[in-house]
Amino acid sequence: MILVVMHHAAFLKQPDTISVVCQALILGFHMPFFFLLNGYLLHMAGSADRYSVKAYLKTRFMRLLVPYFLFELINLALSWLAMPYLHNHLELDKAFLCIVECINDKGVYEGISGRLWFLPCLFFSDMLAFALLKAVKSRGFLTAAAVVLATASYGLHCCYGQRLPLTLDAALIGTCFVLVGYAGRPIYVKYAERAGRFGHALFFALALLAYLSAVWCNPECIRMFDDRYGNYPLAIVGSVAAFCVVMMLARAFSGRVTGTQTGFLAWLRSLSLWYGINSLAVFPIHFWVVNTLKYAMNTLPPANYLLFVIALFATIPAVNFVREFMPFLLGTGRAKRV
């Protein structure tokens, strides 16, 4: 989530070489990571065994779609008020259509605070993966389903070339990543528990090399919003490799830092934990912070780095304020166990 803020605040559409390189590295995995992690956590929590489809649908609807529609309506109101002063044109009927279809068409309505496609896309990816898991949990079946979904996404983009309503085009590849994260967790955990220090170092080096190679050979990276991934196999392999790298770094970091320690590492741990716990709330709210700052600050290098730092910390009180005084924006409700 911190990389998402960095992407939007510091490197998006910047012309300098550092920004271009960092942009490519972030785009290479930052959105697929959420879907891979969702599948990983689905397996870890045993959600497919503990919850019915109806109960899981209810809790994910409240957690993802309710915030999406509420934040989009606020974005629409802000856009309607501010766009005349920004010399932009807004047609309310077309804007409502974009929101209902979960697609912010750039030519019709983008919203004053950016695009919130990620929330509905995660919902539909999560529910499709959950339905498949309720039916069959065979690792072979899940792998085959992931391949079919990735192939369908590729064929849809190449042959049809249009966005599907409700982000269903991006949800195909999103479901693929959820299934890969689910099926891959037992393998990753087994290796992490049994491998020695040399084995961990070797695996980390190979995964990092695979990710960097995928980014180098696949300049389009992963652009899930546009349903565009360049070379699909490279994009998927690179995203999975980067996921392993981040998980290994997190494992090593959590081993070095505990809640009782003080100092910079403990502070960094607190910051990363806050962003992890509040990631779904940060996604819509950080747009407000970043875009407000972009109107008030110089965004060209090197000022873009200062913009990122300010946005990173300004997002925290903004999210805390919403959680405290407007929790309905973030959705409520818990799934009941079967």
Buried (B, 14 or more C-beta within 10 A) or exposed (E): BBBBBBBBBBBBEBEEEBBEEBBBBBBBBBBBBBBBBBBBBBBEEEBBEEBEBEBBBBBBBBBBBBBBBBBBEBBBEBBEEEBEEEEEEBEEEEBBBBBEBBBBBEEBBBBBBBBBBBBBBBBBBBBBBBBBBBEEBEBEBBBEBBBEBBEBBBEBBEEEEEBBEBBBBBBBBBBBBBBBBBBBBEEBBEEBEEEEEEEBEEBBEEBBEBBBBBBEEBEBBBBBBEBEBBBBEBBBBBBBBBBBBBBBEEEEEEEEBEEEEEEEEBEEBEBBEBBEEBBBBBBBBBBBBBBBBBEEBEBEBEEBBBBBEBBBEBBBEBBBEBBEEEEEBBBEEEBEEE
